[in-house]
Amino acid sequence: MSEDSELIFFPVKDVRFQDLSDWGNPDEEHKVTNGLVRKFKRQISQSGSLVEVNEVKVALFRVAEQLYAIKGKCPHLGGPLHLGDIEELPDKSMCVRCPWHGWKFDLTTGRAEHPADRDVYAVVYKTKVDEQGNISVGFTEFSSSYFSGNTDF
């Protein structure tokens, strides 16, 4: 039985794979889009996308044809990981650098790579992308709020 078969995959609404900035494409390195931040129009430089899936805020990052999903808040002090930069580690794996204090988390394992002497992990999630670019994120269980009667499906 594969590891993915034990996961429940939830669809991501309003974001498709091709909509994500490609950190593996140097032409998109300084891509700027217009967006709303606290109801004010402003330019937003390349970053990840923050989405809510299964009642959890998840940061999505695209590097070439690979999609990464990590819990939206840094486990150190709650920084917004979707605003962090993507960097390649010496072993060629990818990490996200928290914009608040510079902690780096491996996007595959969630392990803190910097500072190196810390046994801290960010939560990472498996992803699936279908032929149309629709994204799903895998969880081991439903959010408990689904069973409280306060959540719409």
C-alpha positions in Angstrom: 0.0 0.0 0.0 1.5 3.4 -1.0 1.9 6.3 1.4 -0.5 8.4 -0.7 -3.3 5.9 -0.3 -3.4 6.6 3.4 -4.0 10.3 2.8 -7.2 12.2 2.2 -6.6 14.7 -0.7 -8.5 18.0 -0.5 -8.9 20.3 -3.5 -7.4 23.8 -3.5 -9.9 26.4 -4.6 -9.1 29.3 -6.9 -5.4 28.4 -7.5 -4.1 26.2 -10.3 -0.6 24.9 -10.8 0.0 27.2 -13.8 -1.1 30.2 -11.8 1.8 29.8 -9.3 5.1 31.7 -9.8 7.8 29.3 -11.0 10.8 29.7 -8.8 12.7 27.5 -11.2 12.3 29.9 -14.0 14.9 32.8 -13.9 12.5 34.9 -16.1 10.0 34.9 -13.3 12.5 35.8 -10.6 11.3 39.4 -10.4 7.8 38.8 -11.7 5.4 41.4 -10.1 1.7 41.2 -10.0 -0.9 43.6 -8.8 -2.9 42.6 -5.7 -4.8 43.7 -2.7 -3.0 43.9 0.6 -5.3 45.1 3.5 -7.7 46.5 0.9 -5.0 48.7 -0.7 -3.7 48.0 -4.2 0.0 47.3 -4.3 2.5 45.4 -6.3 3.4 42.0 -4.9 6.7 40.4 -5.9 7.0 36.7 -6.5 6.2 34.6 -3.5 4.2 31.5 -2.6 0.5 31.3 -2.5 -1.4 31.0 0.8 -4.5 28.9 0.6 -6.8 27.3 3.1 -7.3 23.6 2.7 -9.0 21.3 5.3 -9.2 24.3 7.6 -5.4 24.8 7.5 -3.5 27.6 6.0 -1.0 26.1 3.6 1.8 27.8 1.6 2.2 26.5 -2.0 5.4 26.9 -4.0 6.2 25.8 -7.5 9.8 25.0 -8.7 9.7 24.0 -12.4 7.3 21.1 -12.5 7.5 20.3 -8.7 4.8 21.5 -6.3 5.6 21.9 -2.6 3.1 22.5 0.3 4.1 23.5 3.8 2.0 24.8 6.7 1.6 28.6 6.3 3.2 29.6 9.7 6.8 29.2 10.6 7.1 26.8 13.7 9.7 29.1 15.2 7.6 32.3 15.8 4.7 32.1 13.3 6.2 34.0 10.4 4.3 33.9 7.0 6.2 31.2 5.1 4.3 32.0 1.9 6.2 35.3 1.8 9.6 33.5 2.1 12.2 33.0 -0.6 12.9 29.6 -2.1 16.6 28.5 -2.0 18.4 25.4 -3.1 20.3 23.6 -0.4 23.8 22.0 -1.0 22.2 18.6 -1.5 20.0 20.1 -4.3 16.8 19.9 -2.3 14.7 23.0 -1.9 13.9 25.1 1.2 11.9 28.1 2.1 13.5 30.9 4.2 11.1 32.5 6.7 11.0 36.3 6.1 11.0 37.1 9.8 14.1 35.5 11.2 15.7 33.6 8.3 15.0 30.1 9.5 15.2 27.6 6.5 12.9 24.6 6.2 13.4 21.7 3.7 10.2 21.7 1.5 10.3 17.9 1.3 10.9 16.9 4.9 10.0 20.1 6.8 13.3 19.8 8.8 14.9 23.1 9.9 18.1 23.4 8.0 19.1 26.7 9.5 19.8 27.1 12.3 21.3 23.7 11.9 21.4 22.8 15.6 17.6 22.9 16.1 15.4 19.8 16.1 12.4 21.7 14.7 10.1 20.7 11.8 7.5 22.5 9.8 4.6 20.5 8.6 4.8 19.6 4.9 2.1 18.0 2.8 1.9 15.7 -0.2 0.3 17.2 -3.3 -1.3 16.1 -6.5 -1.8 18.0 -9.7 -4.2 16.8 -12.4 -4.0 17.4 -16.2 -5.9 20.7 -15.9 -3.6 22.0 -13.2 -6.0 21.5 -10.3 -4.2 21.1 -7.1 -5.0 18.8 -4.1 -3.2 18.6 -0.8 -3.0 15.4 1.3 -3.9 15.1 5.0 -4.0 12.2 7.3 -7.4 13.2 8.7 -10.3 15.6 8.4 -10.1 18.8 10.4 -12.0 18.4 13.6 -14.1 21.5 12.8 -15.9 19.4 10.1 -17.5 17.5 12.9 -18.5 20.5 15.0 -21.5 21.4 12.8 -20.0 24.9 12.1 -18.3 24.1 8.8 -19.9 24.0 5.3 -18.7 21.3 2.9 
